[in-house]
């Protein structure tokens, strides 16, 4: 069984007991959260697709930790024009472990 949900403007495909990195969520590490923007749930036999979300379906997850990814460098330049601009960025993330996928809609 797997589910697809929306968080931080991105879609994630998850299974039970999977650990993923999401965009930073404002929850304390160690707390249990419910993700409600479930787009799709698939069993072995049946696939349910929301329009756009599945009502009353949730994903229960455990917030494990917060952190920052590796630095990426942004460089802009115009050749032969004495123009060069550098910038760095480190994205914040939240490690989340999927505990269960609740499918109240059905069958």
C-alpha positions, 0 to 999 in steps of 0.5 A: 500500500502506498499514498501520494500527498502534497506538502510544500508545493511538492508531491511525495509517494510514501509507504508505511515506515518510510523516512522522507525529507520534507520542506521545513514544517513548524512542528517540534521534533518528536511530535506526531502529525497528520498530513491531510492533503492526500492525492491518491491511495493505492492498495494491491487491488484498488486505486483511489484518486482524489479530486484534488484531495481524498476527503477524510484520508490522512497520513500519520507521521512522526517528526524525527528531526530538522536540519539543513541540506548541503549548500548550493552555489548560484553564480550569475555572470555576463562574459566580457562585461565585468559582471559576476554575482555569487550567492549560496543557499541551504534549504531547511528540511524536516525528517518525517517517518510515515507511521500509517496511512488512514483510508476512511473513504473506503473499501 
